[in-house]
Amino acid sequence: MQSRLDREVDEVWEVTAPTELRVQRVMKRNSMSREQVLARISSQSTTAAQLHPLTKTIVNDGVEPVLPQILSLL
C-alpha cells in the first residue's frame, strides 16, 4: 500500500466495485469528468501482490448486499 499504514494494523478492508460503476459514482458525487476519474483510479490502483496479506474485500456493486459480506468476514 502506498502509505504503508497497512503495516500498523491487523487487517485491511478493501471495498471495490466494477470500474464503470465507480466512475459513474465519482462523477456524480464530485462533479468530475470521466477522464479525471479514470486518472484518479489509475493512480490508486493496487495489484493483489501489493495488498496486505490479511486484506478482506467487500464488493459494493449495487447487486450483492454489503452487510452479509461484512458479517461473513467478522
C-alpha positions in Angstrom: 0.0 0.0 0.0 1.3 3.4 -0.9 1.1 5.0 2.6 2.5 1.9 4.3 -0.1 2.3 7.1 -1.1 -1.3 6.5 1.9 -2.2 8.5 0.3 -0.7 11.6 -2.9 -2.7 11.5 -4.1 -6.3 11.9 -6.4 -6.2 8.9 -7.2 -4.1 5.9 -10.7 -3.9 4.4 -11.0 -3.1 0.7 -14.3 -2.0 -0.8 -14.4 -2.5 -4.5 -16.9 -2.2 -7.4 -16.8 -2.6 -11.2 -14.8 0.2 -12.7 -17.7 1.7 -14.7 -19.9 1.9 -11.6 -17.0 3.5 -9.7 -16.5 6.1 -12.5 -20.2 6.9 -12.5 -20.4 7.3 -8.7 -17.4 9.6 -8.5 -18.5 11.7 -11.5 -21.9 12.3 -9.8 -20.5 12.8 -6.3 -17.5 15.1 -7.2 -18.7 16.7 -10.4 -15.6 15.4 -12.1 -15.1 14.5 -15.8 -14.7 10.8 -16.8 -11.0 11.5 -17.7 -10.3 12.9 -14.2 -12.0 10.0 -12.5 -10.1 7.4 -14.6 -6.8 9.2 -13.9 -7.6 9.1 -10.1 -8.5 5.4 -10.3 -5.3 4.6 -12.3 -3.1 6.4 -9.7 -4.8 4.5 -6.8 -4.8 1.0 -8.4 -3.1 -1.8 -6.5 -2.4 -5.4 -7.5 -3.1 -8.4 -5.4 0.6 -8.7 -4.6 0.5 -5.1 -3.1 -2.4 -5.9 -0.7 -1.9 -6.5 2.9 -1.9 -10.3 3.5 -4.9 -10.1 5.7 -7.0 -7.9 3.3 -10.7 -8.5 3.4 -12.6 -7.5 0.3 -16.2 -6.2 0.1 -17.9 -5.8 -3.3 -20.2 -2.8 -3.4 -21.7 -3.3 -6.8 -25.3 -2.4 -6.1 -26.3 -6.0 -6.6 -24.8 -8.1 -3.9 -25.9 -6.9 -0.4 -23.0 -5.4 1.5 -24.0 -6.2 5.1 -23.9 -10.0 4.7 -20.5 -9.8 3.2 -19.2 -7.8 6.2 -20.8 -10.2 8.7 -19.2 -13.2 6.9 -15.8 -11.6 7.3 -16.0 -10.8 11.0 
